[in-house]
Amino acid sequence: MARHGVRIGKVSQETGLSVDAIRFYEKQRLLGQPPRTEGGFRLFSAEDIRRIRFIRRAQKLGFSLREIRELLALQQGEGEACSHVHDLLKAKIASIRSRIRELAALERELTRDLRKCERRLKVSGDSHQGSCPVLEEFVHLGSNEN
């Protein structure tokens, strides 16, 4: 009996994902079990390839595998899709904004540390003598965290 479908190597080429990533999606039950040839090769349908692209796009947008499962279920008509997706998007945006604030604070702190280094190097004439004020601060701050 001839089976129609695309083998995993071709799916990998078409989606830009590694064979291991596709197998991982399968193990995580993000994909159904594809039929196999008599030789045991997986055969993926055009719908499987669309689903893999959907998963990849959702991951690039920062969605977790759990969230992607929800999105896939909603895409298949299991629940009120638009309002649920709206809530997921709002939560994702809030999370990203929080992370942006954290990264901005980290950038400010690192910039201050860089200025301290630059001032020390300017004073010492790049001689690298003496201690580094940033390392001293790391030690001092590290002892206060206990």
SULDAUR-V379120 format. One record per pair of residues at least 4 apart in sequence whose C-alpha atoms are under 8 Angstrom apart, sorted by the first residue. I is the first residue (numbers start at 1). J is the second residue. D is the distance in whole Angstrom. If there is no record, write none. Layout:
BEGIN
I,J,D ; I,J,D
END
This chain:
BEGIN
3,37,7 ; 3,43,8 ; 4,43,7 ; 4,45,8 ; 5,43,5 ; 5,44,5 ; 5,45,5 ; 5,46,8 ; 6,10,6 ; 6,11,7 ; 6,42,8 ; 6,43,5 ; 6,44,5 ; 6,45,6 ; 7,11,6 ; 7,41,7 ; 7,42,6 ; 7,43,5 ; 7,44,6 ; 8,12,6 ; 8,19,6 ; 8,22,8 ; 8,41,8 ; 8,42,6 ; 8,43,7 ; 8,44,7 ; 9,13,6 ; 9,19,6 ; 10,14,6 ; 11,15,6 ; 11,44,7 ; 11,49,7 ; 12,16,6 ; 12,17,5 ; 12,18,5 ; 12,19,6 ; 12,22,7 ; 13,17,7 ; 15,49,7 ; 15,52,7 ; 15,53,6 ; 17,21,6 ; 17,22,7 ; 18,22,6 ; 19,23,6 ; 20,24,6 ; 21,25,6 ; 22,26,6 ; 22,52,8 ; 23,27,6 ; 24,28,6 ; 25,29,6 ; 25,30,5 ; 25,31,6 ; 26,30,6 ; 26,31,5 ; 26,32,7 ; 26,33,7 ; 27,31,8 ; 30,69,7 ; 31,48,7 ; 31,51,8 ; 31,52,8 ; 34,42,6 ; 34,43,6 ; 34,44,6 ; 35,42,6 ; 35,43,6 ; 35,44,7 ; 36,40,5 ; 36,41,5 ; 36,42,4 ; 36,43,6 ; 37,41,5 ; 37,42,7 ; 37,43,7 ; 44,48,6 ; 44,49,7 ; 45,49,6 ; 46,50,6 ; 47,51,6 ; 48,52,6 ; 49,53,6 ; 50,54,6 ; 51,55,6 ; 52,56,6 ; 53,57,6 ; 54,58,6 ; 55,59,6 ; 55,68,7 ; 56,60,6 ; 57,61,6 ; 58,62,7 ; 58,63,6 ; 58,68,7 ; 59,63,5 ; 59,64,7 ; 59,65,8 ; 59,68,8 ; 62,92,8 ; 63,67,6 ; 63,68,6 ; 63,92,8 ; 64,68,6 ; 65,69,6 ; 66,70,7 ; 67,71,6 ; 68,72,6 ; 69,73,6 ; 70,74,6 ; 71,75,6 ; 71,85,7 ; 72,76,6 ; 73,77,7 ; 73,78,5 ; 73,79,8 ; 74,78,5 ; 74,79,6 ; 74,80,7 ; 74,81,5 ; 75,81,7 ; 77,81,7 ; 80,84,6 ; 81,85,6 ; 82,86,6 ; 83,87,6 ; 84,88,6 ; 85,89,6 ; 86,90,6 ; 87,91,6 ; 88,92,6 ; 89,93,6 ; 90,94,6 ; 91,95,6 ; 92,96,6 ; 93,97,6 ; 94,98,6 ; 95,99,6 ; 96,100,6 ; 97,101,6 ; 98,102,6 ; 99,103,6 ; 100,104,6 ; 101,105,6 ; 102,106,6 ; 103,107,6 ; 104,108,6 ; 105,109,6 ; 106,110,6 ; 107,111,6 ; 108,112,6 ; 109,113,6 ; 110,114,6 ; 111,115,6 ; 112,116,6 ; 113,117,6 ; 113,134,6 ; 114,118,6 ; 115,119,6 ; 116,120,6 ; 116,133,7 ; 116,134,7 ; 117,121,6 ; 117,132,7 ; 117,133,7 ; 117,134,7 ; 118,122,6 ; 119,123,6 ; 120,124,6 ; 120,132,8 ; 120,133,8 ; 121,125,6 ; 121,126,5 ; 121,127,7 ; 121,128,7 ; 122,126,6 ; 124,128,7 ; 124,129,7 ; 131,135,8 ; 131,136,7 ; 132,136,6 ; 133,137,6 ; 134,138,6 ; 135,139,6 ; 136,140,6 ; 137,141,6 ; 138,142,6 ; 139,143,6 ; 140,144,7 ; 141,145,7 ; 142,146,8
END
